Amino acid sequence: MPPTRGSVPEVHVKGFNMGWSRHGRGGGHRGYHHGNLREALVAAALQLIAERGPAGFSFVDAARLAGVSPAAPYRHFRDRDELLAEVAQRGFAVFDAALVGAWDEGRPDPLTALDRVGRAYLAFARQQRAYYATMFEAGSALDRHPELRLAGESALGLLRRAAEALVAKLPKEQRPPTLMMALHIWAMTHGIASLFGRGDQARRALPMSPEDLLEAGVLVYLQGLGLGRPAPGP
């Protein structure tokens, strides 16, 4: 069944299928052939990131968890950084799909749709912690991975389209820069997700839900620009 509008597609990490086949005769030496080494390495990296964070494991650890020799990962990845960049790129693809579904072309109105986008963002950060950490904390060099830069810019592009829809009814001379708006909203959303919307023990206590905090913050921000509806009370 396809994900519902604004939902975060589920990505399984633990219990992935290693795709091994066994060969050998009469109790002799057992050899193994890996069905899909690249996918197994990505799945192993995701599991290790979920357990230790993106800086908490080595290339050898990923190979060991995938059940292959330390040299085997080099058939698919130049080094650990390239493996992390692959994980981050896949995470951005899932992230982008969730945000695009939540935006739903701005229906029924841009403000309602933007609220859904914020909720989808927080849900992704909470439910896909390994992806989220890799996307924003691994520190992959964007000049070495231009495809990762493009993947990250896609989310910013959606927020900019949302900003353009929000300011469309203002006179042109009163419209704030939409790139500035997109960056401000992204920074606010990311900050709330990182501080209060985590799905682990590092989550800070808050007397309201992260979703309510984000909705109020965005509405206050938009009111300062002459947009939006009154912010909800505490």
C-alpha positions in Angstrom: 0.0 0.0 0.0 1.5 3.4 -0.9 2.2 5.9 1.9 -0.7 8.2 2.9 -0.3 11.9 2.2 2.4 13.4 4.4 3.4 10.1 6.0 7.0 9.0 6.3 7.8 5.8 4.3 8.9 3.0 6.5 12.5 1.9 6.1 13.6 -1.3 7.9 17.1 -1.4 9.3 17.4 -4.4 11.7 16.7 -7.8 10.4 17.6 -7.0 6.8 18.0 -10.0 4.4 21.7 -10.6 3.8 21.0 -12.7 0.7 23.6 -15.4 1.4 23.8 -18.7 -0.5 25.9 -21.6 1.0 28.2 -23.9 -0.9 30.3 -26.8 0.2 30.3 -30.6 0.5 30.4 -33.1 3.3 31.3 -30.8 6.1 34.3 -29.3 4.2 35.1 -25.6 3.9 32.0 -23.5 3.6 32.1 -20.7 1.0 29.6 -17.9 0.8 28.3 -15.8 -2.1 26.7 -12.5 -1.3 23.4 -11.8 -3.1 23.7 -8.0 -3.1 26.8 -6.7 -1.3 26.0 -3.0 -1.9 22.6 -3.2 -0.4 23.9 -5.2 2.6 26.6 -2.6 3.3 24.0 0.2 3.2 21.8 -1.8 5.6 24.7 -2.5 7.9 25.7 1.1 7.9 22.1 2.1 8.8 22.1 -0.3 11.7 25.4 0.8 13.0 24.4 4.5 12.7 21.2 3.8 14.6 23.2 2.2 17.4 26.3 4.4 17.5 25.8 7.5 15.3 27.4 8.3 12.0 30.9 8.8 13.6 30.7 5.6 15.7 31.8 2.9 13.3 34.4 2.1 10.8 34.4 0.7 7.3 35.6 -2.6 8.8 32.7 -2.6 11.2 30.2 -2.3 8.3 32.0 -5.1 6.4 31.9 -7.3 9.5 28.2 -6.8 10.1 27.5 -7.5 6.4 29.5 -10.7 6.8 32.2 -10.0 4.3 36.0 -9.5 4.4 37.4 -6.0 5.2 38.4 -5.6 1.5 35.0 -6.5 0.1 33.3 -3.1 0.5 35.9 -1.5 -1.8 34.2 -3.2 -4.7 31.3 -0.7 -4.3 32.6 2.2 -2.2 35.8 4.2 -2.3 35.8 4.6 1.5 33.6 5.0 4.5 32.7 8.6 3.5 31.3 7.4 0.2 29.2 4.8 2.0 27.9 7.5 4.3 27.1 9.7 1.3 25.1 6.9 -0.2 23.1 6.4 3.0 22.5 10.2 3.2 21.4 10.4 -0.5 18.9 7.6 0.1 17.7 9.3 3.2 17.1 12.5 1.3 15.1 10.6 -1.3 12.8 9.2 1.4 12.7 12.6 3.1 11.8 14.4 -0.1 9.0 11.9 -0.9 7.5 12.5 2.5 7.6 16.3 2.2 6.3 16.3 -1.3 3.4 14.1 -0.3 2.7 16.4 2.7 2.7 19.5 0.6 0.2 18.0 -1.9 0.6 21.0 -4.3 -0.4 23.4 -1.5 -4.0 22.0 -1.1 -6.4 23.1 0.3 -4.4 26.2 1.1 -0.6 27.0 1.4 -0.7 27.5 5.2 -2.4 24.2 5.9 -0.1 22.4 3.5 2.9 24.0 5.1 1.8 22.8 8.5 1.6 19.3 7.1 5.1 19.6 5.7 6.4 20.6 9.2 4.7 17.6 10.8 6.1 15.3 8.1 9.6 16.7 8.8 9.3 16.1 12.5 7.9 12.6 11.9 10.9 11.8 9.6 13.4 13.0 12.2 11.7 10.9 14.9 11.1 7.7 12.9 14.1 7.6 10.6 16.8 8.6 13.1 19.7 6.8 11.2 18.9 8.5 8.0 18.3 11.9 9.6 21.6 11.7 11.5 23.5 10.8 8.4 21.9 13.5 6.3 22.7 16.3 8.7 25.5 15.1 11.0 27.9 12.9 9.0 29.7 15.8 7.5 30.0 14.3 4.0 31.9 16.7 1.7 29.4 18.1 -0.8 32.1 19.0 -3.3 33.0 15.3 -3.4 29.4 14.2 -3.7 27.4 16.6 -5.9 24.5 14.2 -6.1 24.2 14.6 -2.3 24.1 18.4 -2.7 21.3 18.1 -5.2 19.3 15.8 -3.0 19.5 18.2 -0.1 18.6 21.2 -2.3 15.4 19.4 -3.3 13.9 19.9 0.2 14.9 23.5 0.2 13.2 23.9 -3.2 9.9 22.6 -1.8 10.1 25.1 1.0 10.8 27.9 -1.4 7.7 26.9 -3.5 5.7 26.9 -0.3 7.0 30.4 0.5 6.1 31.6 -3.0 2.6 30.3 -2.6 2.2 32.0 0.8 3.3 35.4 -0.5 1.5 35.2 -3.8 -1.5 37.3 -2.6 0.7 40.2 -1.3 1.5 43.1 -3.6 4.9 42.5 -5.3 6.6 45.4 -3.5 5.6 43.9 -0.1 6.8 40.3 -0.8 9.7 39.2 1.3 12.5 37.1 -0.4 11.2 33.6 -0.7 14.7 32.0 -0.4 15.1 33.9 2.9 11.7 32.6 4.1 12.5 29.0 3.1 15.8 29.1 5.0 14.2 30.6 8.1 11.4 28.0 8.2 13.9 25.2 7.5 16.2 26.4 10.3 13.3 26.6 12.7 12.0 23.2 11.8 15.4 21.6 11.9 16.1 23.1 15.3 12.9 21.9 16.8 13.4 18.4 15.3 16.9 18.2 16.7 16.2 19.5 20.1 12.7 18.3 20.9 11.5 16.0 18.2 14.1 13.2 18.5 13.1 9.6 18.9 15.8 8.7 21.3 16.9 9.4 24.9 18.5 12.7 23.9 15.1 14.3 23.4 14.6 17.3 25.6 11.4 17.7 27.7 8.9 20.1 26.4 5.5 21.2 27.9 3.9 21.0 24.4 4.3 18.7 21.5 7.1 19.5 19.0 4.3 19.8 16.3 2.5 22.5 18.3 5.7 24.3 19.0 6.6 24.4 15.3 3.1 25.5 14.3 3.2 28.4 16.7 6.7 29.4 15.7 5.9 29.4 12.0 2.7 31.4 12.5 4.4 34.0 14.6 7.1 34.3 12.0 4.6 34.6 9.2 2.6 37.2 11.1 5.8 39.3 11.3 5.8 39.2 7.5 2.2 40.2 7.3 1.1 36.6 6.5 -0.7 33.8 8.3 -3.4 33.4 10.8 -3.2 34.1 14.6 -0.9 31.7 16.4 -2.6 29.2 18.7 -2.5 29.8 22.5 -0.4 27.8 24.9 
